[in-house]
Amino acid sequence: MTWSGERGERGAAVRWEEVIVHPRVAGALRAALARQRMTHALLLYGPEGVGRTTLAGVVAAAWLCDRPERGGACGQCPSCQAARRGAHPDLLAVAPAMPLTARIALANLWLFEPLVVRRLTATPAGNAALRTTIAPTMAEGSVKDNVLPQRARIVVNFRIAPGDRVATVLAHAQRAAAGTGVRLGIVNNFASEPSALAPQDTVFAWLTRTIRRVRPDALVAPYLVLGATDSRHYAGLTPHVYRFLPVTMTAEDLRRVHGTDERIAVDDYARMIRFYRQLILDLDGTAVP
Ligand SMILES: [Zn+2]
C-alpha cells in the first residue's frame, strides 16, 4: 500500500473524524473498508490542496488498523499509532516524489510492467538494479610483447540480481560460450549467492523513524544496493541486514566510490555521527514501539 504522509505536529490523520470528506465519497470508501473489499488501487484525483493525501492516509490507516470500527481506524492501536507517526512498515511513502503518470503505472503493474521496466532500464543504475550485471575485470594473455599467447584468461565479475543464482548465471555463460572452445569456471570460491532481501517489518519502521529524526525531509523507501558489501557476513545472524548509509550521494559521488577522489562531505560526516547516535538511542529498548 502506498501513500504520502503530510505530517503535522500531531502526526498524520488516521480517523475519519479528523478529516472533512464529501459524505458520498466517505460512505463508499467506508463501506468498502468495512466489507474488507477494497480495490487493489485507488486513484484520488483533484486539484492541489484539497486533501487527497490526507484522505489516502485515513483510508490506509483504516485498512491496517488492528481494531477497525465501521470502516474506520480506531486511532489507538499500535498500527494506528505507527501510521500517525508515518512509521508503519506496510505504508510506503513514494507518492510525493513521483509524477502522476509514474504513480498510475506503479499502482497497475499488471498492465504497465513492460513500460515500467523499459523506463527503469533506461539509466545504467536502474538497469543494474533490475538485472544481473556482467563486467570483465581482469584479462591476461601473452607474457612478453613478442610472444603469441598460448592461452588467454579473462575474469568476468557478475553481480547477481535477487532471483538469479550462481548456477543459473554459470549455465547462461556456458550457453553463450558454447562452441567457442572457451572453458568456464568459478574463480576461487569468491562466488556467493545474492543476499536475501531484508524484511520491511517493524525493524524497518524503526530505521525509518530514526532516519526521519535526523533528516525530517527524507523520503524513506527500500532499494537494492548493487555492490556486494561485507554486510553479507551478518546474514547468518539475522535477516535484518539493512545496507543503509546516512550520507547524501549524487550520481557523481557514486562514480567515485572505490575510485579516484572517493570522499564524503564534511556535513554528511557530521550527519552520519548524529544518525548513529540517534539509532543507538532509539534502540536502547525504551523508545522502541
Ligand atoms: Zn487502530
Residues whose N, C-alpha, C, O or C-beta is under 5 A from the ligand:
A	BS01	ZN	C65 D66 R67 A73 C74 G75 Q76 C77 C80
